């Protein structure tokens, strides 16, 4: 079994392994920069699982920022029939694509 970690970024939790690519909420880093993901909640070296209370001491997850992008458009639409009431609101989330390089 390969080494993996559970990290928290942007209020969401992700299970990551070395080489994984994932979309997280916008990080303040330039493309090509290396970032250390904070809040490692669990860390496994392939044999033993360490759980944090709340964080695992001594475990780091290093990732490289690939690019910044925007997610899909989400539309919220409300309507009350026969009343002439309707509201339409759109949203696009700012995302950062990162590639996990190492779990130390």
Biopython code that builds the backbone (N, CA, C, O; Angstrom):
import numpy as np
from Bio.PDB.StructureBuilder import StructureBuilder

atoms = [
    (1, "UNK", "N", (0.840, -1.179, 0.000)),
    (1, "UNK", "CA", (0.000, 0.000, 0.000)),
    (1, "UNK", "C", (0.889, 1.248, 0.000)),
    (1, "UNK", "O", (1.909, 1.292, 0.686)),
    (2, "UNK", "N", (0.493, 2.250, -0.770)),
    (2, "UNK", "CA", (1.290, 3.467, -0.896)),
    (2, "UNK", "C", (1.025, 4.428, 0.255)),
    (2, "UNK", "O", (0.010, 4.340, 0.947)),
    (3, "UNK", "N", (1.969, 5.346, 0.437)),
    (3, "UNK", "CA", (1.801, 6.381, 1.462)),
    (3, "UNK", "C", (0.728, 7.367, 1.005)),
    (3, "UNK", "O", (0.648, 7.719, -0.172)),
    (4, "UNK", "N", (-0.094, 7.804, 1.960)),
    (4, "UNK", "CA", (-1.125, 8.790, 1.654)),
    (4, "UNK", "C", (-1.320, 9.674, 2.867)),
    (4, "UNK", "O", (-0.835, 9.382, 3.960)),
    (5, "UNK", "N", (-2.046, 10.769, 2.648)),
    (5, "UNK", "CA", (-2.336, 11.699, 3.735)),
    (5, "UNK", "C", (-3.722, 12.287, 3.509)),
    (5, "UNK", "O", (-4.214, 12.340, 2.382)),
    (6, "UNK", "N", (-4.335, 12.723, 4.587)),
    (6, "UNK", "CA", (-5.609, 13.443, 4.522)),
    (6, "UNK", "C", (-5.307, 14.870, 4.950)),
    (6, "UNK", "O", (-4.879, 15.112, 6.078)),
    (7, "UNK", "N", (-5.535, 15.828, 4.027)),
    (7, "UNK", "CA", (-5.229, 17.225, 4.301)),
    (7, "UNK", "C", (-6.497, 18.055, 4.193)),
    (7, "UNK", "O", (-7.467, 17.665, 3.543)),
    (8, "UNK", "N", (-6.466, 19.214, 4.849)),
    (8, "UNK", "CA", (-7.590, 20.140, 4.780)),
    (8, "UNK", "C", (-7.123, 21.402, 4.069)),
    (8, "UNK", "O", (-6.089, 21.976, 4.414)),
    (9, "UNK", "N", (-7.892, 21.827, 3.077)),
    (9, "UNK", "CA", (-7.587, 23.054, 2.346)),
    (9, "UNK", "C", (-8.899, 23.687, 1.926)),
    (9, "UNK", "O", (-9.725, 23.046, 1.277)),
    (10, "UNK", "N", (-9.090, 24.940, 2.293)),
    (10, "UNK", "CA", (-10.307, 25.642, 1.910)),
    (10, "UNK", "C", (-11.556, 25.095, 2.572)),
    (10, "UNK", "O", (-12.649, 25.207, 2.017)),
    (11, "UNK", "N", (-11.412, 24.503, 3.757)),
    (11, "UNK", "CA", (-12.567, 23.969, 4.461)),
    (11, "UNK", "C", (-13.005, 22.598, 3.982)),
    (11, "UNK", "O", (-14.014, 22.078, 4.459)),
    (12, "UNK", "N", (-12.275, 21.999, 3.053)),
    (12, "UNK", "CA", (-12.605, 20.670, 2.549)),
    (12, "UNK", "C", (-11.441, 19.726, 2.825)),
    (12, "UNK", "O", (-10.295, 20.159, 2.943)),
    (13, "UNK", "N", (-11.739, 18.447, 2.927)),
    (13, "UNK", "CA", (-10.707, 17.454, 3.209)),
    (13, "UNK", "C", (-10.460, 16.610, 1.968)),
    (13, "UNK", "O", (-11.395, 16.231, 1.263)),
    (14, "UNK", "N", (-9.182, 16.322, 1.709)),
    (14, "UNK", "CA", (-8.788, 15.558, 0.535)),
    (14, "UNK", "C", (-7.844, 14.439, 0.954)),
    (14, "UNK", "O", (-6.977, 14.634, 1.805)),
    (15, "UNK", "N", (-8.019, 13.260, 0.348)),
    (15, "UNK", "CA", (-7.080, 12.158, 0.540)),
    (15, "UNK", "C", (-6.131, 12.208, -0.646)),
    (15, "UNK", "O", (-6.561, 12.084, -1.793)),
    (16, "UNK", "N", (-4.835, 12.389, -0.377)),
    (16, "UNK", "CA", (-3.866, 12.605, -1.450)),
    (16, "UNK", "C", (-2.719, 11.610, -1.361)),
    (16, "UNK", "O", (-2.363, 11.136, -0.282)),
    (17, "UNK", "N", (-2.147, 11.305, -2.528)),
    (17, "UNK", "CA", (-0.943, 10.504, -2.654)),
    (17, "UNK", "C", (0.036, 11.284, -3.516)),
    (17, "UNK", "O", (-0.354, 12.235, -4.193)),
    (18, "UNK", "N", (1.297, 10.893, -3.496)),
    (18, "UNK", "CA", (2.293, 11.546, -4.345)),
    (18, "UNK", "C", (1.912, 11.338, -5.813)),
    (18, "UNK", "O", (1.623, 10.218, -6.236)),
    (19, "UNK", "N", (1.917, 12.430, -6.582)),
    (19, "UNK", "CA", (1.562, 12.349, -8.000)),
    (19, "UNK", "C", (0.125, 12.727, -8.303)),
    (19, "UNK", "O", (-0.227, 12.875, -9.474)),
    (20, "UNK", "N", (-0.722, 12.889, -7.290)),
    (20, "UNK", "CA", (-2.117, 13.258, -7.514)),
    (20, "UNK", "C", (-2.232, 14.712, -7.956)),
    (20, "UNK", "O", (-1.445, 15.562, -7.541)),
    (21, "UNK", "N", (-3.225, 14.987, -8.802)),
    (21, "UNK", "CA", (-3.561, 16.340, -9.215)),
    (21, "UNK", "C", (-4.974, 16.623, -8.741)),
    (21, "UNK", "O", (-5.880, 15.818, -8.959)),
    (22, "UNK", "N", (-5.166, 17.780, -8.084)),
    (22, "UNK", "CA", (-6.505, 18.102, -7.607)),
    (22, "UNK", "C", (-6.759, 19.596, -7.654)),
    (22, "UNK", "O", (-5.834, 20.406, -7.690)),
    (23, "UNK", "N", (-8.043, 19.939, -7.653)),
    (23, "UNK", "CA", (-8.496, 21.325, -7.659)),
    (23, "UNK", "C", (-8.889, 21.709, -6.242)),
    (23, "UNK", "O", (-9.737, 21.060, -5.629)),
    (24, "UNK", "N", (-8.272, 22.763, -5.721)),
    (24, "UNK", "CA", (-8.599, 23.270, -4.394)),
    (24, "UNK", "C", (-9.022, 24.725, -4.531)),
    (24, "UNK", "O", (-8.832, 25.330, -5.586)),
    (25, "UNK", "N", (-9.588, 25.285, -3.481)),
    (25, "UNK", "CA", (-9.943, 26.694, -3.518)),
    (25, "UNK", "C", (-8.693, 27.536, -3.686)),
    (25, "UNK", "O", (-7.590, 27.090, -3.371)),
    (26, "UNK", "N", (-8.862, 28.744, -4.176)),
    (26, "UNK", "CA", (-7.764, 29.610, -4.587)),
    (26, "UNK", "C", (-6.701, 29.764, -3.501)),
    (26, "UNK", "O", (-6.999, 30.132, -2.365)),
    (27, "UNK", "N", (-5.444, 29.471, -3.880)),
    (27, "UNK", "CA", (-4.295, 29.639, -2.990)),
    (27, "UNK", "C", (-3.510, 30.869, -3.435)),
    (27, "UNK", "O", (-3.465, 31.192, -4.622)),
    (28, "UNK", "N", (-2.900, 31.544, -2.484)),
    (28, "UNK", "CA", (-2.118, 32.744, -2.780)),
    (28, "UNK", "C", (-0.682, 32.349, -3.119)),
    (28, "UNK", "O", (0.224, 32.523, -2.304)),
    (29, "UNK", "N", (-0.479, 31.812, -4.331)),
    (29, "UNK", "CA", (0.842, 31.395, -4.792)),
    (29, "UNK", "C", (0.857, 31.458, -6.315)),
    (29, "UNK", "O", (-0.166, 31.252, -6.968)),
    (30, "UNK", "N", (2.021, 31.744, -6.866)),
    (30, "UNK", "CA", (2.185, 31.829, -8.311)),
    (30, "UNK", "C", (2.294, 30.425, -8.910)),
    (30, "UNK", "O", (2.752, 29.505, -8.232)),
    (31, "UNK", "N", (1.877, 30.243, -10.181)),
    (31, "UNK", "CA", (2.087, 28.952, -10.840)),
    (31, "UNK", "C", (3.565, 28.604, -10.885)),
    (31, "UNK", "O", (4.403, 29.452, -11.192)),
    (32, "UNK", "N", (3.881, 27.357, -10.579)),
    (32, "UNK", "CA", (5.264, 26.890, -10.522)),
    (32, "UNK", "C", (5.850, 26.920, -9.121)),
    (32, "UNK", "O", (6.900, 26.326, -8.878)),
    (33, "UNK", "N", (5.187, 27.603, -8.196)),
    (33, "UNK", "CA", (5.691, 27.700, -6.823)),
    (33, "UNK", "C", (5.350, 26.439, -6.040)),
    (33, "UNK", "O", (4.364, 25.762, -6.328)),
    (34, "UNK", "N", (6.165, 26.139, -5.062)),
    (34, "UNK", "CA", (5.913, 25.011, -4.163)),
    (34, "UNK", "C", (5.189, 25.531, -2.926)),
    (34, "UNK", "O", (5.570, 26.560, -2.368)),
    (35, "UNK", "N", (4.148, 24.825, -2.498)),
    (35, "UNK", "CA", (3.397, 25.207, -1.307)),
    (35, "UNK", "C", (3.328, 24.014, -0.365)),
    (35, "UNK", "O", (3.340, 22.860, -0.792)),
    (36, "UNK", "N", (3.257, 24.317, 0.911)),
    (36, "UNK", "CA", (3.078, 23.280, 1.923)),
    (36, "UNK", "C", (1.631, 23.357, 2.391)),
    (36, "UNK", "O", (1.191, 24.383, 2.910)),
    (37, "UNK", "N", (0.901, 22.276, 2.205)),
    (37, "UNK", "CA", (-0.499, 22.262, 2.601)),
    (37, "UNK", "C", (-0.588, 22.136, 4.111)),
    (37, "UNK", "O", (0.021, 21.245, 4.704)),
    (38, "UNK", "N", (-1.341, 23.022, 4.728)),
    (38, "UNK", "CA", (-1.487, 23.001, 6.179)),
    (38, "UNK", "C", (-2.524, 21.981, 6.617)),
    (38, "UNK", "O", (-3.245, 21.418, 5.792)),
    (39, "UNK", "N", (-2.593, 21.753, 7.897)),
    (39, "UNK", "CA", (-3.565, 20.849, 8.513)),
    (39, "UNK", "C", (-3.552, 19.451, 7.912)),
    (39, "UNK", "O", (-4.450, 19.080, 7.157)),
    (40, "UNK", "N", (-2.537, 18.689, 8.252)),
    (40, "UNK", "CA", (-2.493, 17.276, 7.885)),
    (40, "UNK", "C", (-3.244, 16.528, 8.981)),
    (40, "UNK", "O", (-2.787, 16.469, 10.122)),
    (41, "UNK", "N", (-4.389, 15.959, 8.638)),
    (41, "UNK", "CA", (-5.264, 15.324, 9.622)),
    (41, "UNK", "C", (-4.918, 13.861, 9.859)),
    (41, "UNK", "O", (-5.133, 13.336, 10.952)),
    (42, "UNK", "N", (-4.382, 13.203, 8.833)),
    (42, "UNK", "CA", (-3.973, 11.803, 8.956)),
    (42, "UNK", "C", (-2.832, 11.563, 7.990)),
    (42, "UNK", "O", (-2.758, 12.184, 6.930)),
    (43, "UNK", "N", (-1.935, 10.651, 8.368)),
    (43, "UNK", "CA", (-0.761, 10.387, 7.541)),
    (43, "UNK", "C", (-0.433, 8.893, 7.641)),
    (43, "UNK", "O", (-0.358, 8.333, 8.735)),
    (44, "UNK", "N", (-0.242, 8.264, 6.481)),
    (44, "UNK", "CA", (0.094, 6.844, 6.458)),
    (44, "UNK", "C", (1.360, 6.655, 5.638)),
    (44, "UNK", "O", (1.500, 7.234, 4.561)),
    (45, "UNK", "N", (2.287, 5.839, 6.148)),
    (45, "UNK", "CA", (3.505, 5.545, 5.401)),
    (45, "UNK", "C", (3.375, 4.245, 4.616)),
    (45, "UNK", "O", (4.363, 3.776, 4.051)),
    (46, "UNK", "N", (2.203, 3.659, 4.564)),
    (46, "UNK", "CA", (1.989, 2.401, 3.866)),
    (46, "UNK", "C", (1.822, 1.232, 4.819)),
    (46, "UNK", "O", (1.251, 0.206, 4.450)),
    (47, "UNK", "N", (2.318, 1.379, 6.045)),
    (47, "UNK", "CA", (2.210, 0.323, 7.043)),
    (47, "UNK", "C", (1.448, 0.784, 8.271)),
    (47, "UNK", "O", (0.643, 0.044, 8.836)),
    (48, "UNK", "N", (1.715, 2.018, 8.674)),
    (48, "UNK", "CA", (1.131, 2.525, 9.911)),
    (48, "UNK", "C", (0.393, 3.831, 9.643)),
    (48, "UNK", "O", (0.889, 4.695, 8.919)),
    (49, "UNK", "N", (-0.788, 3.968, 10.225)),
    (49, "UNK", "CA", (-1.603, 5.168, 10.080)),
    (49, "UNK", "C", (-1.493, 6.005, 11.343)),
    (49, "UNK", "O", (-1.708, 5.511, 12.450)),
    (50, "UNK", "N", (-1.153, 7.292, 11.167)),
    (50, "UNK", "CA", (-1.089, 8.224, 12.296)),
    (50, "UNK", "C", (-2.252, 9.194, 12.169)),
    (50, "UNK", "O", (-2.418, 9.852, 11.142)),
    (51, "UNK", "N", (-3.053, 9.276, 13.222)),
    (51, "UNK", "CA", (-4.170, 10.208, 13.245)),
    (51, "UNK", "C", (-3.807, 11.398, 14.109)),
    (51, "UNK", "O", (-3.182, 11.241, 15.157)),
    (52, "UNK", "N", (-4.196, 12.591, 13.674)),
    (52, "UNK", "CA", (-3.886, 13.799, 14.419)),
    (52, "UNK", "C", (-5.025, 14.205, 15.316)),
    (52, "UNK", "O", (-6.190, 13.906, 15.054)),
    (53, "UNK", "N", (-4.671, 14.884, 16.369)),
    (53, "UNK", "CA", (-5.688, 15.426, 17.285)),
    (53, "UNK", "C", (-5.348, 16.875, 17.565)),
    (53, "UNK", "O", (-4.793, 17.118, 18.637)),
    (54, "UNK", "N", (-5.610, 17.852, 16.742)),
    (54, "UNK", "CA", (-6.273, 17.755, 15.437)),
    (54, "UNK", "C", (-5.302, 17.552, 14.277)),
    (54, "UNK", "O", (-5.732, 17.111, 13.211)),
    (55, "UNK", "N", (-4.001, 17.857, 14.437)),
    (55, "UNK", "CA", (-3.038, 17.726, 13.342)),
    (55, "UNK", "C", (-1.996, 16.666, 13.685)),
    (55, "UNK", "O", (-1.743, 16.381, 14.855)),
    (56, "UNK", "N", (-1.393, 16.085, 12.635)),
    (56, "UNK", "CA", (-0.309, 15.132, 12.820)),
    (56, "UNK", "C", (0.992, 15.919, 12.921)),
    (56, "UNK", "O", (1.333, 16.679, 12.016)),
    (57, "UNK", "N", (1.714, 15.738, 14.016)),
    (57, "UNK", "CA", (2.981, 16.444, 14.206)),
    (57, "UNK", "C", (4.067, 15.795, 13.350)),
    (57, "UNK", "O", (4.213, 14.573, 13.344)),
    (58, "UNK", "N", (4.823, 16.618, 12.630)),
    (58, "UNK", "CA", (5.951, 16.114, 11.862)),
    (58, "UNK", "C", (5.613, 15.594, 10.480)),
    (58, "UNK", "O", (6.500, 15.076, 9.803)),
    (59, "UNK", "N", (4.389, 15.704, 10.034)),
    (59, "UNK", "CA", (4.012, 15.247, 8.694)),
    (59, "UNK", "C", (3.707, 16.472, 7.829)),
    (59, "UNK", "O", (2.935, 17.345, 8.225)),
    (60, "UNK", "N", (4.324, 16.528, 6.642)),
    (60, "UNK", "CA", (4.117, 17.646, 5.730)),
    (60, "UNK", "C", (3.723, 17.122, 4.362)),
    (60, "UNK", "O", (4.147, 16.041, 3.954)),
    (61, "UNK", "N", (2.911, 17.892, 3.659)),
    (61, "UNK", "CA", (2.527, 17.572, 2.290)),
    (61, "UNK", "C", (2.982, 18.736, 1.411)),
    (61, "UNK", "O", (2.545, 19.873, 1.594)),
    (62, "UNK", "N", (3.865, 18.439, 0.454)),
    (62, "UNK", "CA", (4.417, 19.454, -0.446)),
    (62, "UNK", "C", (3.725, 19.308, -1.796)),
    (62, "UNK", "O", (3.606, 18.206, -2.330)),
    (63, "UNK", "N", (3.265, 20.448, -2.347)),
    (63, "UNK", "CA", (2.575, 20.444, -3.636)),
    (63, "UNK", "C", (3.118, 21.560, -4.513)),
    (63, "UNK", "O", (3.665, 22.544, -4.017)),
    (64, "UNK", "N", (2.961, 21.396, -5.827)),
    (64, "UNK", "CA", (3.352, 22.425, -6.781)),
    (64, "UNK", "C", (2.100, 23.004, -7.412)),
    (64, "UNK", "O", (1.198, 22.264, -7.805)),
    (65, "UNK", "N", (2.039, 24.334, -7.512)),
    (65, "UNK", "CA", (0.900, 25.005, -8.133)),
    (65, "UNK", "C", (1.066, 24.898, -9.641)),
    (65, "UNK", "O", (2.076, 25.333, -10.193)),
    (66, "UNK", "N", (0.068, 24.315, -10.307)),
    (66, "UNK", "CA", (0.109, 24.157, -11.762)),
    (66, "UNK", "C", (-0.478, 25.398, -12.439)),
    (66, "UNK", "O", (0.178, 26.016, -13.278)),
    (67, "UNK", "N", (-1.713, 25.762, -12.076)),
    (67, "UNK", "CA", (-2.361, 26.932, -12.671)),
    (67, "UNK", "C", (-3.537, 27.365, -11.817)),
    (67, "UNK", "O", (-3.982, 26.642, -10.926)),
    (68, "UNK", "N", (-4.030, 28.558, -12.106)),
    (68, "UNK", "CA", (-5.251, 29.069, -11.503)),
    (68, "UNK", "C", (-6.333, 29.030, -12.575)),
    (68, "UNK", "O", (-6.060, 29.282, -13.749)),
    (69, "UNK", "N", (-7.555, 28.717, -12.173)),
    (69, "UNK", "CA", (-8.651, 28.662, -13.136)),
    (69, "UNK", "C", (-9.967, 28.949, -12.425)),
    (69, "UNK", "O", (-10.004, 29.127, -11.207)),
    (70, "UNK", "N", (-11.033, 28.991, -13.193)),
    (70, "UNK", "CA", (-12.357, 29.187, -12.625)),
    (70, "UNK", "C", (-13.168, 27.922, -12.863)),
    (70, "UNK", "O", (-13.063, 27.293, -13.916)),
    (71, "UNK", "N", (-13.970, 27.560, -11.884)),
    (71, "UNK", "CA", (-14.791, 26.361, -11.975)),
    (71, "UNK", "C", (-15.994, 26.574, -12.878)),
    (71, "UNK", "O", (-16.134, 27.629, -13.495)),
    (72, "UNK", "N", (-16.852, 25.583, -12.955)),
    (72, "UNK", "CA", (-18.044, 25.710, -13.794)),
    (72, "UNK", "C", (-19.019, 26.732, -13.231)),
    (72, "UNK", "O", (-19.038, 26.997, -12.029)),
    (73, "UNK", "N", (-19.833, 27.302, -14.121)),
    (73, "UNK", "CA", (-20.819, 28.284, -13.688)),
    (73, "UNK", "C", (-21.994, 27.567, -13.024)),
    (73, "UNK", "O", (-22.544, 26.608, -13.564)),
    (74, "UNK", "N", (-22.359, 28.052, -11.851)),
    (74, "UNK", "CA", (-23.505, 27.528, -11.125)),
    (74, "UNK", "C", (-24.579, 28.608, -11.122)),
    (74, "UNK", "O", (-24.283, 29.776, -10.868)),
    (75, "UNK", "N", (-25.812, 28.231, -11.398)),
    (75, "UNK", "CA", (-26.909, 29.189, -11.465)),
    (75, "UNK", "C", (-27.928, 28.849, -10.394)),
    (75, "UNK", "O", (-28.384, 27.710, -10.288)),
    (76, "UNK", "N", (-28.280, 29.854, -9.600)),
    (76, "UNK", "CA", (-29.333, 29.710, -8.598)),
    (76, "UNK", "C", (-30.538, 30.490, -9.106)),
    (76, "UNK", "O", (-30.442, 31.691, -9.358)),
    (77, "UNK", "N", (-31.661, 29.817, -9.255)),
    (77, "UNK", "CA", (-32.857, 30.448, -9.804)),
    (77, "UNK", "C", (-34.032, 30.193, -8.884)),
    (77, "UNK", "O", (-34.323, 29.047, -8.542)),
    (78, "UNK", "N", (-34.711, 31.261, -8.482)),
    (78, "UNK", "CA", (-35.913, 31.159, -7.656)),
    (78, "UNK", "C", (-37.079, 31.733, -8.438)),
    (78, "UNK", "O", (-36.921, 32.688, -9.197)),
    (79, "UNK", "N", (-38.253, 31.143, -8.246)),
    (79, "UNK", "CA", (-39.441, 31.665, -8.927)),
    (79, "UNK", "C", (-40.684, 31.286, -8.136)),
    (79, "UNK", "O", (-40.793, 30.176, -7.615)),
    (80, "UNK", "N", (-41.608, 32.217, -8.056)),
    (80, "UNK", "CA", (-42.927, 31.926, -7.487)),
    (80, "UNK", "C", (-43.945, 32.059, -8.612)),
    (80, "UNK", "O", (-44.093, 33.125, -9.210)),
    (81, "UNK", "N", (-44.621, 30.997, -8.882)),
    (81, "UNK", "CA", (-45.508, 31.016, -10.038)),
    (81, "UNK", "C", (-46.684, 31.972, -9.840)),
    (81, "UNK", "O", (-47.195, 32.149, -8.735)),
    (82, "UNK", "N", (-47.078, 32.563, -10.923)),
    (82, "UNK", "CA", (-48.232, 33.485, -11.014)),
    (82, "UNK", "C", (-48.045, 34.767, -10.201)),
    (82, "UNK", "O", (-49.010, 35.517, -10.052)),
    (83, "UNK", "N", (-46.879, 35.052, -9.679)),
    (83, "UNK", "CA", (-46.666, 36.241, -8.849)),
    (83, "UNK", "C", (-45.729, 37.253, -9.506)),
    (83, "UNK", "O", (-45.594, 38.371, -9.009)),
    (84, "UNK", "N", (-45.086, 36.889, -10.601)),
    (84, "UNK", "CA", (-44.161, 37.793, -11.258)),
    (84, "UNK", "C", (-42.825, 37.909, -10.530)),
    (84, "UNK", "O", (-42.074, 38.858, -10.757)),
    (85, "UNK", "N", (-42.525, 36.942, -9.653)),
    (85, "UNK", "CA", (-41.292, 36.981, -8.867)),
    (85, "UNK", "C", (-40.303, 35.962, -9.414)),
    (85, "UNK", "O", (-40.610, 34.774, -9.515)),
    (86, "UNK", "N", (-39.117, 36.437, -9.764)),
    (86, "UNK", "CA", (-38.045, 35.515, -10.128)),
    (86, "UNK", "C", (-36.711, 36.189, -9.850)),
    (86, "UNK", "O", (-36.561, 37.396, -10.035)),
    (87, "UNK", "N", (-35.743, 35.390, -9.403)),
    (87, "UNK", "CA", (-34.395, 35.866, -9.123)),
    (87, "UNK", "C", (-33.407, 34.863, -9.721)),
    (87, "UNK", "O", (-33.544, 33.651, -9.554)),
    (88, "UNK", "N", (-32.412, 35.404, -10.418)),
    (88, "UNK", "CA", (-31.390, 34.556, -11.019)),
    (88, "UNK", "C", (-30.028, 35.081, -10.581)),
    (88, "UNK", "O", (-29.730, 36.266, -10.728)),
    (89, "UNK", "N", (-29.206, 34.182, -10.040)),
    (89, "UNK", "CA", (-27.885, 34.567, -9.562)),
    (89, "UNK", "C", (-26.890, 33.501, -10.008)),
    (89, "UNK", "O", (-27.164, 32.306, -9.898)),
    (90, "UNK", "N", (-25.729, 33.936, -10.513)),
    (90, "UNK", "CA", (-24.709, 33.011, -10.970)),
    (90, "UNK", "C", (-23.459, 33.097, -10.105)),
    (90, "UNK", "O", (-23.233, 34.089, -9.412)),
    (91, "UNK", "N", (-22.649, 32.039, -10.156)),
    (91, "UNK", "CA", (-21.423, 31.988, -9.361)),
    (91, "UNK", "C", (-20.410, 31.102, -10.072)),
    (91, "UNK", "O", (-20.751, 30.046, -10.605)),
    (92, "UNK", "N", (-19.137, 31.557, -10.070)),
    (92, "UNK", "CA", (-18.024, 30.728, -10.537)),
    (92, "UNK", "C", (-16.926, 30.784, -9.498)),
    (92, "UNK", "O", (-16.449, 31.863, -9.146)),
    (93, "UNK", "N", (-16.524, 29.626, -9.006)),
    (93, "UNK", "CA", (-15.519, 29.542, -7.951)),
    (93, "UNK", "C", (-14.118, 29.660, -8.536)),
    (93, "UNK", "O", (-13.819, 29.061, -9.569)),
    (94, "UNK", "N", (-13.259, 30.433, -7.873)),
    (94, "UNK", "CA", (-11.856, 30.522, -8.256)),
    (94, "UNK", "C", (-11.129, 29.290, -7.696)),
    (94, "UNK", "O", (-11.228, 29.001, -6.504)),
    (95, "UNK", "N", (-10.405, 28.571, -8.550)),
    (95, "UNK", "CA", (-9.744, 27.332, -8.153)),
    (95, "UNK", "C", (-8.254, 27.376, -8.469)),
    (95, "UNK", "O", (-7.813, 28.142, -9.326)),
    (96, "UNK", "N", (-7.495, 26.558, -7.776)),
    (96, "UNK", "CA", (-6.076, 26.366, -8.044)),
    (96, "UNK", "C", (-5.845, 24.882, -8.283)),
    (96, "UNK", "O", (-6.275, 24.044, -7.490)),
    (97, "UNK", "N", (-5.166, 24.562, -9.376)),
    (97, "UNK", "CA", (-4.823, 23.173, -9.687)),
    (97, "UNK", "C", (-3.436, 22.916, -9.103)),
    (97, "UNK", "O", (-2.476, 23.614, -9.429)),
    (98, "UNK", "N", (-3.338, 21.901, -8.231)),
    (98, "UNK", "CA", (-2.052, 21.572, -7.607)),
    (98, "UNK", "C", (-1.718, 20.108, -7.879)),
    (98, "UNK", "O", (-2.597, 19.271, -8.083)),
    (99, "UNK", "N", (-0.403, 19.828, -7.873)),
    (99, "UNK", "CA", (0.078, 18.451, -8.018)),
    (99, "UNK", "C", (0.878, 18.106, -6.768)),
    (99, "UNK", "O", (1.806, 18.825, -6.395)),
    (100, "UNK", "N", (0.516, 17.018, -6.134)),
    (100, "UNK", "CA", (1.183, 16.587, -4.902)),
    (100, "UNK", "C", (2.531, 15.993, -5.271)),
    (100, "UNK", "O", (2.616, 15.075, -6.087)),
    (101, "UNK", "N", (3.591, 16.528, -4.658)),
    (101, "UNK", "CA", (4.931, 16.044, -4.966)),
    (101, "UNK", "C", (5.452, 15.061, -3.929)),
    (101, "UNK", "O", (6.027, 14.032, -4.283)),
    (102, "UNK", "N", (5.254, 15.372, -2.646)),
    (102, "UNK", "CA", (5.827, 14.502, -1.619)),
    (102, "UNK", "C", (5.005, 14.556, -0.343)),
    (102, "UNK", "O", (4.382, 15.568, -0.021)),
    (103, "UNK", "N", (5.021, 13.455, 0.365)),
    (103, "UNK", "CA", (4.438, 13.376, 1.700)),
    (103, "UNK", "C", (5.588, 13.000, 2.620)),
    (103, "UNK", "O", (6.141, 11.904, 2.536)),
    (104, "UNK", "N", (5.938, 13.940, 3.508)),
    (104, "UNK", "CA", (7.099, 13.711, 4.373)),
    (104, "UNK", "C", (6.686, 13.666, 5.826)),
    (104, "UNK", "O", (7.530, 13.483, 6.702)),
]
sb = StructureBuilder()
sb.init_structure("model")
sb.init_model(0)
sb.init_chain("A")
sb.init_seg("    ")
for serial, (resi, resn, name, xyz) in enumerate(atoms, 1):
    if name == "N":
        sb.init_residue(resn, " ", resi, " ")
    sb.init_atom(name, np.array(xyz, "f"), 0.0, 1.0, " ", f" {name:<3s}", serial, name[0])
structure = sb.get_structure()
